[in-house]
Amino acid sequence: MWPTDRWRRLQDSAAPDRRAPIVTRSHDGRRWVIGAADAAAQGLGLRAGLPLAQAQAMRPGLTVIDADPAGDAAGLRDLAGWCQRYAPLTAADPPGGIRIDSTGADHLQGGEAAMLADLLDRLARSGFTAQAAVADTPGAAWALARYGNRPLIMVPPGETTPALAPLPVAALRLPAETVAALDRLGFSRIGQLAEAPRGPLARRFGAGLMRQLDYARGTVFEPLEPVPPRALIRQRLTFVEPLATAEAFATVIERLCRAVCAALARRGEGARRLDLVCERVDGTMQLVAIGTARPVRDAVHLARLLAERIETIDPGLGVEAMTLWVPLAEAAAAGQGDVLAPGGGGADLGPLIDRLVARFGAAQVYRAAPVESDVPERSVARVAGLSPSMGRSWPAALPRPLRLLTPPQPVQAMALLPDQPPVAFTWRRKRHRVRRADGPERIFGEWWRRDGEMRAVRDYWAVEDEAGERFWLYRSGDGVEPETGNLAWFVHGIF
């Protein structure tokens, strides 16, 4: 697992052919050696530690870049901090690992299997390749994640020793010279090493060998140095006289937003959620929470969103202090001091969406997004206003109506079987004579949903009546096989 996005940037910019092998080089004090190799280079037999001159002789034209150990270490620490979304105790394990102590926290993610599956999925969508393992000890998890035969391995409690037995001794995190010496003595697997007398091995290789074995098997506790959680941005103001008017609240909110946005700018982040806590003189608190469609650090915009919620604050006998928290912040584009349109062009709907959500609630502000389904009523989902489309779109050759009726409404239609459009149809007691028609478009059900759905057939027609109104009609059944439908007509949408 590569700890930063540096590798992906270099693949995009340095190698026109994405399959071309790329390696990093580092100096071991005597010569240049390979520090890391991508999948294409590893497929050619290139690996970390191989002399660079030998690698270039094996593969002329090899793309070589300088290693950045400091940057990689910082990126790995940042990734370990990101993993705190799964458990509070996480630590970087250089050069390319993360340790997570999920004791008492995995049930919040639906269990260990669901937690690891979500972790690997999020990393894959971000361009990382990773393997994960869960075991009773950090040493066993480390060994299985690197030397196991599956991307995700879960060892049941108490089964650590049998799971470690077939792994090579290198999985104990031993120096290369120790691994080579053990191999010469016939110890190639951890199981062989665990069954051997400890005294002779300790005298020959020192206490380090036995300590690593005990760490992996759990007979000796291995400490974890977790990454400290990043402090939340907050700003607090206290007042000599309690506040009770909306105008005073608005002035304080503006000051708090300016201070918070300055802190966000120093971190290169934007707020996705703000919590305003109002402390009343009677000891109770009032909370106002807002969210944003994208990371924002525009103080004016954030203050306006909070000001629209002032009417929900009950000051009681007065508010003696206010604290503005940023519980959720994300990286923001460089120079995003104001709410700018993405990419620098076109109108930005972010501020409008934020204000609508603040006024009406997130459930009332959404957009329609395509879903990979041929069944029309399942091909649309409601998502947040600025959610990414994930590359999905509706086929341009198969237009869909702006409004779908749920459920489809029955109509009385006249048509010739099997493939002729309706000549006329009656809907809501009004008769429509069809002037133009386009179709049929045949749509089948989805067999994995329920038994018999795959046999269901719909033939859709886009029709226009004499008044110029356009409808989306379908006939249930193909007109040949009775089990495909009863030949009833329905209107499913209006163009």
PEPERA-V161379 format. One record per backbone hydrogen bond with DSSP energy under -0.5 kcal/mol. CO is the residue of the C=O (numbers start at 1). NH is the residue of the N-H. E is the energy in kcal/mol with one decimal. If there is no record, write none. Layout:
[[CO/NH/E] [CO/NH/E]]
This chain:
[[4/7/-0.5] [5/9/-2.1] [6/10/-2.1] [7/11/-2.0] [8/12/-1.9] [9/13/-2.2] [10/14/-2.8] [10/15/-0.6] [11/15/-0.7] [14/16/-0.5] [16/18/-0.8] [17/20/-2.4] [21/63/-1.4] [22/38/-2.2] [23/65/-2.0] [24/35/-3.2] [24/36/-0.8] [25/67/-2.4] [26/28/-0.5] [26/33/-3.1] [31/28/-2.1] [32/52/-2.4] [33/26/-2.5] [34/49/-3.1] [36/24/-2.4] [38/42/-2.6] [39/43/-1.9] [40/44/-0.6] [41/44/-1.0] [41/46/-2.1] [42/45/-1.6] [47/50/-1.7] [50/34/-2.4] [51/55/-1.9] [52/56/-2.6] [53/57/-1.7] [54/58/-1.8] [55/59/-2.0] [59/62/-1.2] [62/64/-0.6] [63/23/-2.3] [65/25/-2.5] [68/72/-2.7] [69/73/-2.5] [70/74/-2.2] [71/75/-2.4] [72/76/-2.3] [73/77/-2.1] [74/78/-2.2] [75/79/-2.3] [76/80/-2.2] [77/81/-2.1] [78/82/-2.2] [79/83/-1.7] [81/84/-1.4] [82/85/-1.5] [83/86/-2.1] [83/87/-1.0] [88/90/-0.9] [89/101/-2.8] [90/227/-3.6] [91/99/-3.1] [93/96/-0.7] [93/97/-1.7] [97/93/-3.1] [99/91/-2.4] [100/102/-1.0] [101/89/-0.6] [102/105/-2.5] [102/106/-1.6] [105/108/-1.4] [106/109/-1.7] [106/111/-2.2] [107/110/-1.2] [111/115/-2.3] [112/116/-2.6] [113/117/-2.4] [114/118/-2.3] [115/119/-2.3] [116/120/-2.8] [117/121/-2.1] [118/122/-2.5] [119/123/-2.2] [120/124/-2.4] [121/125/-2.3] [122/126/-1.1] [123/128/-3.0] [124/127/-1.5] [128/130/-0.5] [132/153/-2.0] [134/155/-2.7] [137/141/-2.1] [138/142/-2.5] [139/143/-2.2] [140/144/-2.6] [141/145/-2.2] [142/146/-1.3] [143/147/-2.7] [144/148/-1.5] [151/132/-3.2] [153/134/-2.2] [154/156/-0.6] [156/159/-2.0] [159/163/-1.6] [160/164/-1.9] [161/165/-1.5] [162/166/-0.6] [164/167/-1.8] [165/191/-2.3] [167/190/-2.7] [168/171/-2.0] [169/172/-1.9] [170/173/-1.5] [175/179/-2.1] [176/180/-2.3] [177/181/-2.2] [178/182/-2.4] [179/183/-2.0] [180/184/-1.9] [181/185/-1.2] [182/187/-2.9] [183/186/-1.3] [186/188/-0.9] [188/169/-1.1] [189/193/-1.6] [190/194/-2.5] [191/195/-1.3] [192/196/-0.8] [193/196/-0.6] [197/201/-0.9] [198/202/-2.7] [199/203/-2.4] [200/204/-1.8] [201/205/-2.8] [202/206/-2.0] [206/209/-0.7] [206/210/-0.7] [207/211/-2.3] [208/212/-2.1] [209/213/-1.9] [210/214/-2.6] [211/215/-2.6] [212/216/-2.1] [213/217/-2.1] [214/218/-1.5] [214/219/-1.2] [214/220/-1.2] [221/223/-0.6] [224/226/-0.9] [233/326/-2.0] [235/324/-3.0] [237/322/-2.5] [243/319/-2.7] [245/249/-1.9] [246/250/-2.5] [247/251/-1.8] [248/252/-2.1] [249/253/-2.7] [250/254/-2.0] [251/255/-1.7] [252/256/-2.6] [253/257/-2.5] [254/258/-1.9] [255/259/-2.0] [256/260/-2.5] [257/261/-2.7] [258/262/-1.8] [259/263/-1.6] [260/264/-2.2] [261/265/-2.4] [262/266/-1.6] [263/267/-1.2] [264/268/-0.9] [264/269/-2.5] [265/268/-0.5] [268/332/-2.1] [270/330/-2.4] [271/296/-1.6] [272/292/-2.0] [273/328/-0.8] [274/290/-2.2] [275/277/-0.6] [275/325/-3.1] [276/278/-0.6] [276/288/-2.3] [277/279/-0.6] [277/323/-2.3] [278/280/-0.7] [278/286/-2.3] [279/320/-2.4] [279/321/-1.2] [280/283/-1.7] [284/280/-2.7] [286/278/-3.3] [288/276/-3.4] [290/274/-2.3] [296/271/-3.1] [297/299/-0.8] [298/302/-2.4] [299/303/-2.5] [300/304/-1.9] [301/305/-2.0] [302/306/-2.1] [303/307/-2.4] [304/308/-1.5] [306/309/-1.5] [307/310/-1.3] [309/312/-1.7] [310/313/-2.2] [313/315/-0.8] [315/318/-2.6] [318/281/-2.1] [318/320/-0.5] [319/243/-2.7] [320/239/-2.3] [321/279/-2.9] [322/237/-2.7] [323/277/-3.0] [323/325/-0.6] [324/235/-1.6] [325/275/-2.1] [326/233/-0.6] [328/272/-2.7] [328/273/-1.5] [330/270/-3.1] [333/336/-1.9] [335/337/-2.4] [338/340/-1.2] [341/344/-2.1] [342/345/-0.9] [347/349/-0.6] [349/353/-2.8] [350/354/-2.6] [351/355/-2.1] [352/356/-2.4] [353/357/-2.7] [354/358/-2.3] [355/359/-1.7] [356/360/-3.1] [357/361/-2.2] [361/364/-1.1] [362/365/-1.1] [364/366/-0.5] [367/383/-2.3] [369/381/-2.1] [371/373/-2.1] [374/376/-0.5] [375/378/-1.8] [375/379/-0.6] [376/379/-1.5] [379/371/-2.1] [381/369/-2.5] [381/383/-0.5] [383/367/-2.2] [384/387/-1.8] [389/392/-1.8] [395/398/-1.2] [403/494/-2.2] [409/491/-2.9] [411/413/-0.6] [411/489/-0.6] [412/426/-2.7] [414/423/-3.5] [414/424/-0.9] [416/420/-1.6] [421/416/-0.5] [423/434/-2.3] [424/414/-2.3] [425/432/-3.2] [426/412/-1.9] [427/430/-1.2] [430/427/-2.5] [432/425/-2.2] [432/434/-0.5] [433/466/-1.2] [436/464/-2.5] [438/462/-2.5] [440/442/-0.6] [441/460/-2.6] [443/458/-2.0] [445/447/-0.6] [446/449/-1.7] [446/450/-0.7] [450/453/-1.6] [452/455/-0.7] [452/456/-0.5] [453/445/-0.7] [453/456/-1.3] [456/445/-1.1] [457/477/-2.8] [458/443/-2.7] [458/460/-0.6] [459/475/-2.0] [460/440/-0.6] [460/441/-1.9] [461/463/-0.7] [461/473/-2.7] [462/438/-2.0] [463/471/-2.4] [464/435/-3.1] [464/436/-1.8] [465/468/-1.7] [469/465/-2.4] [470/495/-1.4] [471/463/-2.4] [471/473/-0.6] [472/492/-3.2] [472/493/-1.2] [473/461/-3.3] [474/490/-2.2] [475/459/-2.0] [475/477/-0.7] [476/487/-3.0] [480/482/-0.6] [481/484/-1.6] [482/485/-1.4] [484/457/-2.1] [488/476/-2.8] [489/411/-2.0] [490/474/-2.3] [490/492/-0.6] [491/409/-2.1] [492/405/-2.8] [493/472/-2.5] [494/403/-1.4]]
